[in-house]
Amino acid sequence: SLEELAAKCLVSKYYLSHLFTKGTGKSVGRYILDKRMYMAKYLLSSTDLSVEQVSTDCGFSDSAYFCRLFKKETGFTPTQYRKAQKSTC
């Protein structure tokens, strides 16, 4: 969490958030979400793990929430994304 990162860096969470956004152009939350989505896309296209397992492996505790968020971010459900990736190979 942002609080844990800030504590490890010995700064306030507000200051860390400001520095991170200034340096990357993204909020900490957006950066983490982008990394989780990148990993989810990789796992969906390169493994036969269930969607539920992919969501868990990417740090989501609710697979239904993961599916809604994945569709919002990519335009595809996880299953549609997997099928589309397999058909392009």
C-alpha positions as CSV (number, residue, x, y, z in Angstrom):
1,S,0.0,0.0,0.0
2,L,1.0,3.6,-0.3
3,E,1.2,3.9,3.5
4,E,3.7,0.9,3.6
5,L,5.8,2.3,0.8
6,A,5.9,5.7,2.5
7,A,6.9,4.2,5.8
8,K,9.8,2.3,4.2
9,C,10.9,5.5,2.5
10,L,10.6,7.5,5.7
11,V,8.3,10.1,4.1
12,S,4.6,10.9,4.3
13,K,2.3,9.2,1.9
14,Y,1.3,12.6,0.5
15,Y,4.8,13.5,-0.3
16,L,5.6,10.1,-1.8
17,S,2.5,10.3,-3.9
18,H,3.5,13.8,-5.1
19,L,7.0,12.7,-6.0
20,F,5.8,9.5,-7.7
21,T,3.3,11.3,-9.9
22,K,5.8,14.0,-10.7
23,G,8.4,11.4,-11.7
24,T,6.2,9.0,-13.6
25,G,3.2,11.0,-14.8
26,K,1.0,8.5,-13.1
27,S,-0.5,8.1,-9.6
28,V,0.8,5.2,-7.5
29,G,-2.6,3.5,-7.8
30,R,-2.7,3.9,-11.6
31,Y,0.8,2.6,-11.9
32,I,0.0,-0.5,-9.8
33,L,-3.2,-1.1,-11.8
34,D,-1.3,-0.8,-15.1
35,K,1.2,-3.4,-13.9
36,R,-1.5,-5.8,-12.7
37,M,-3.3,-5.5,-16.1
38,Y,0.0,-6.1,-17.9
39,M,0.5,-9.3,-15.9
40,A,-3.1,-10.4,-16.4
41,K,-2.8,-10.0,-20.1
42,Y,0.4,-12.0,-20.1
43,L,-1.0,-14.8,-18.0
44,L,-4.2,-14.9,-20.1
45,S,-2.3,-15.2,-23.3
46,S,0.5,-17.5,-22.2
47,T,-1.1,-19.9,-19.7
48,D,-4.2,-22.0,-19.2
49,L,-4.8,-20.7,-15.7
50,S,-8.5,-20.0,-14.9
51,V,-9.6,-16.4,-14.9
52,E,-10.2,-16.7,-11.2
53,Q,-6.5,-17.8,-10.7
54,V,-5.2,-15.1,-12.9
55,S,-7.2,-12.5,-10.9
56,T,-5.8,-13.9,-7.7
57,D,-2.2,-14.0,-9.0
58,C,-2.5,-10.4,-10.1
59,G,-3.5,-9.2,-6.7
60,F,-7.3,-9.0,-7.0
61,S,-9.4,-10.6,-4.2
62,D,-12.6,-10.5,-6.1
63,S,-12.6,-12.1,-9.6
64,A,-15.9,-10.5,-10.6
65,Y,-14.4,-7.1,-9.9
66,F,-11.3,-8.1,-11.8
67,C,-13.4,-9.1,-14.8
68,R,-15.3,-5.7,-14.8
69,L,-12.1,-3.8,-14.5
70,F,-10.4,-5.8,-17.2
71,K,-13.2,-5.1,-19.6
72,K,-13.2,-1.4,-18.7
73,E,-9.4,-1.3,-19.3
74,T,-9.2,-3.4,-22.5
75,G,-12.7,-3.6,-24.0
76,F,-12.7,-7.4,-23.7
77,T,-13.6,-9.7,-20.9
78,P,-10.7,-11.9,-19.8
79,T,-12.2,-14.9,-21.7
80,Q,-12.6,-12.8,-24.9
81,Y,-9.1,-11.5,-24.6
82,R,-7.7,-15.0,-24.2
83,K,-9.6,-16.3,-27.2
84,A,-8.5,-13.3,-29.3
85,Q,-4.9,-13.8,-28.4
86,K,-5.0,-17.5,-29.2
87,S,-6.7,-16.8,-32.6
88,T,-3.9,-14.4,-33.6
89,C,-1.1,-17.0,-33.0
